[in-house]
Amino acid sequence: MTLPAGTGSSAAPSGGGRQIIQVPAGGGTRGRLVRTGGVALVAFIVLVWAINAVVHHENSYEKLADSVTAAVAANDMRPVEAEFNALRRPELENHARVGRLSDFVNELGAFQRTKEDTPANSPAGYHHFIAQFDKGTRSEEITLDADGKIARFQIHSVQ
């Protein structure tokens, strides 16, 4: 590579003009930059992974449980009616039954959120949650049918 006079190495040949600088094979400075950039990228990926592992993200089943629990607490199952299978949907229209369940849920104050804690060896479609309220917790179970619709929903006291 040739550079104009006054640039590059301090060992300039006498006579002015052009100076020849030899760049070692293997990339020289560029190789170091690529290695440094690669290390920074790996460090960034590890940092993002670590933050993601520490911060809890609500999964789709927790969102479903949140929606159903909020509907029960409000004594209005219409917002989640489509989440139940055709066999269970008529039970949602039983206002006395839903009202009793709503009273049971509201005993512990305002609903906050659910957190899934389904055991690893559970049957397919089964999900267990802990529902958090202002004054305590309840245990919830949801079983989904083959179409992903709720076939069974139960909420009871934590024992």
C-alpha positions as CSV (number, residue, x, y, z in Angstrom):
1,M,0.0,0.0,0.0
2,T,1.4,3.4,-0.8
3,L,0.5,6.6,1.1
4,P,1.3,10.3,0.5
5,A,4.4,11.7,2.3
6,G,3.8,12.7,5.9
7,T,1.4,9.9,6.7
8,G,1.9,6.5,8.1
9,S,5.3,5.5,9.7
10,S,7.7,7.9,11.2
11,A,10.5,6.1,9.4
12,A,10.1,8.1,6.2
13,P,12.6,7.5,3.5
14,S,14.7,10.5,2.6
15,G,14.0,12.2,-0.7
16,G,10.3,13.0,0.0
17,G,7.6,11.7,-2.2
18,R,5.9,8.5,-1.5
19,Q,6.3,6.1,1.4
20,I,5.7,2.4,1.4
21,I,4.1,0.8,4.4
22,Q,3.9,-2.9,4.7
23,V,0.7,-4.3,6.3
24,P,1.3,-7.7,7.9
25,A,-0.7,-10.6,6.4
26,G,-3.8,-11.5,8.4
27,G,-5.5,-8.1,8.5
28,G,-3.4,-6.2,11.0
29,T,-5.6,-3.6,12.8
30,R,-8.7,-4.7,11.0
31,G,-8.4,-8.2,12.5
32,R,-8.2,-6.7,16.0
33,L,-11.3,-4.6,15.4
34,V,-13.3,-7.5,14.2
35,R,-12.2,-9.6,17.2
36,T,-13.1,-6.7,19.6
37,G,-16.4,-6.2,17.9
38,G,-17.2,-9.9,18.1
39,V,-16.5,-9.9,21.8
40,A,-18.7,-6.9,22.4
41,L,-21.5,-8.5,20.4
42,V,-21.3,-11.7,22.5
43,A,-21.2,-9.7,25.7
44,F,-24.3,-7.8,24.6
45,I,-26.2,-11.0,23.8
46,V,-25.3,-12.5,27.1
47,L,-26.4,-9.3,28.9
48,V,-29.8,-9.3,27.1
49,W,-30.3,-13.0,27.8
50,A,-29.5,-12.5,31.6
51,I,-31.9,-9.6,31.9
52,N,-34.6,-11.6,30.1
53,A,-34.1,-14.6,32.4
54,V,-34.5,-12.3,35.5
55,V,-37.5,-10.3,34.4
56,H,-40.7,-12.4,34.2
57,H,-42.7,-12.1,31.0
58,E,-46.3,-13.1,31.0
59,N,-47.0,-16.1,28.8
60,S,-50.1,-16.7,26.7
61,Y,-51.6,-19.0,29.3
62,E,-51.1,-16.4,32.0
63,K,-52.8,-13.8,29.8
64,L,-55.7,-16.2,29.4
65,A,-56.0,-16.8,33.1
66,D,-55.8,-13.1,33.8
67,S,-58.6,-12.4,31.4
68,V,-60.8,-15.2,32.8
69,T,-60.1,-14.2,36.5
70,A,-60.8,-10.5,35.7
71,A,-64.1,-11.5,34.0
72,V,-65.1,-13.6,37.1
73,A,-64.2,-10.8,39.4
74,A,-66.3,-8.4,37.4
75,N,-69.2,-10.9,37.3
76,D,-69.3,-10.6,33.5
77,M,-68.1,-13.5,31.5
78,R,-69.0,-12.0,28.1
79,P,-65.4,-10.8,27.4
80,V,-64.0,-14.3,27.6
81,E,-67.0,-16.3,26.4
82,A,-65.2,-17.2,23.1
83,E,-62.3,-18.7,25.1
84,F,-64.5,-21.5,26.4
85,N,-65.5,-24.6,24.4
86,A,-69.1,-25.1,23.2
87,L,-69.8,-27.5,26.0
88,R,-68.8,-25.0,28.8
89,R,-70.2,-21.8,27.3
90,P,-73.8,-22.3,28.5
91,E,-72.4,-22.5,32.1
92,L,-71.2,-18.9,31.7
93,E,-74.8,-17.8,31.5
94,N,-75.6,-19.2,34.9
95,H,-75.6,-15.8,36.7
96,A,-76.1,-17.4,40.2
97,R,-73.1,-19.7,39.7
98,V,-70.8,-17.0,38.2
99,G,-72.0,-14.6,41.0
100,R,-71.0,-17.0,43.7
101,L,-67.6,-17.5,42.1
102,S,-67.2,-13.7,41.7
103,D,-68.0,-13.2,45.5
104,F,-65.4,-15.9,46.3
105,V,-62.8,-14.2,44.2
106,N,-63.5,-10.7,45.4
107,E,-63.2,-11.7,49.1
108,L,-59.4,-11.1,48.7
109,G,-59.7,-7.6,47.2
110,A,-58.8,-6.4,43.8
111,F,-57.3,-8.9,41.3
112,Q,-53.6,-8.2,40.4
113,R,-52.3,-11.0,38.2
114,T,-51.7,-14.7,37.8
115,K,-48.4,-16.6,37.6
116,E,-48.2,-20.0,36.0
117,D,-46.6,-22.8,38.1
118,T,-47.7,-25.9,36.2
119,P,-45.7,-28.9,37.2
120,A,-43.5,-30.3,34.4
121,N,-45.1,-33.7,34.4
122,S,-48.7,-32.4,33.9
123,P,-51.0,-33.8,31.2
124,A,-51.3,-31.9,27.9
125,G,-53.6,-28.9,28.1
126,Y,-53.4,-28.6,31.9
127,H,-52.2,-25.3,33.4
128,H,-52.0,-24.3,37.1
129,F,-51.7,-20.7,38.3
130,I,-51.5,-18.7,41.5
131,A,-53.8,-15.7,41.3
132,Q,-52.7,-12.7,43.3
133,F,-55.1,-10.4,44.9
134,D,-54.7,-7.4,47.3
135,K,-55.3,-9.6,50.4
136,G,-54.1,-13.0,49.4
137,T,-53.9,-15.7,46.7
138,R,-56.1,-18.3,45.1
139,S,-55.2,-21.4,43.1
140,E,-56.5,-21.7,39.5
141,E,-56.6,-24.6,37.1
142,I,-57.4,-24.4,33.4
143,T,-57.6,-27.4,31.1
144,L,-57.7,-26.7,27.4
145,D,-59.2,-29.0,24.8
146,A,-57.6,-30.1,21.6
147,D,-58.8,-26.9,19.9
148,G,-57.1,-24.7,22.6
149,K,-60.5,-23.7,24.2
150,I,-61.1,-23.9,27.9
151,A,-62.7,-27.2,28.8
152,R,-62.4,-26.7,32.6
153,F,-61.8,-23.7,34.8
154,Q,-61.5,-24.0,38.6
155,I,-60.5,-21.5,41.2
156,H,-60.1,-22.4,44.9
157,S,-58.4,-21.5,48.1
158,V,-54.6,-22.1,48.4
159,Q,-53.9,-24.9,50.8
